[in-house]
Amino acid sequence: MHNALVRGTLKADGDGRLLVPAKVVEPMGTGRPTDALRVLRDTRRATARCLERRGLTRPRVRWDEFKALAVSANRK
């Protein structure tokens, strides 16, 4: 469970939508690399605690499906 809040403009792009990012808003802090590392570290710990409290294991990421989506998106 990782997140980022990205603000921008949503524009029509053919038969879909395209987000044109303008800025990243908290929790990334000031934008320094150390802030990003801190947020990632803290988020990983919070995720581990959340899963542990619920007796769940970390879900397997199906990278092959993500890669297929990326390839499909790049063709448009």
FENMONOR-V428998 format. One record per backbone hydrogen bond with DSSP energy under -0.5 kcal/mol. CO is the residue of the C=O (numbers start at 0). NH is the residue of the N-H. E is the energy in kcal/mol with one decimal. If there is no record, write none. Layout:
co->(CO CO)
nh->(NH NH)
e->(E E)
//
This chain:
co->(3 4 6 6 8 8 10 12 15 17 17 18 19 22 24 24 27 31 31 32 33 34 35 36 37 38 39 40 41 42 43 44 45 46 47 48 49 50 51 60 61 61 62 63 64 65 66 67 68 69 70 71 72)
nh->(5 24 21 22 10 19 17 15 12 10 19 20 8 6 4 27 30 34 35 36 37 38 39 40 41 42 43 44 45 46 47 48 49 50 51 52 53 55 54 62 64 65 66 67 68 69 70 71 72 73 74 75 75)
e->(-0.7 -3.0 -4.1 -2.1 -0.6 -3.1 -2.7 -1.8 -2.5 -2.9 -0.6 -0.8 -2.1 -3.2 -0.8 -0.6 -1.2 -0.8 -1.7 -2.3 -2.2 -2.6 -2.4 -2.6 -2.9 -2.7 -2.3 -2.0 -2.5 -2.5 -2.3 -2.4 -2.4 -2.6 -2.4 -2.7 -1.3 -2.9 -1.2 -1.6 -1.0 -1.5 -2.9 -1.9 -2.1 -2.3 -2.5 -2.4 -2.6 -2.1 -1.0 -0.5 -0.9)
//
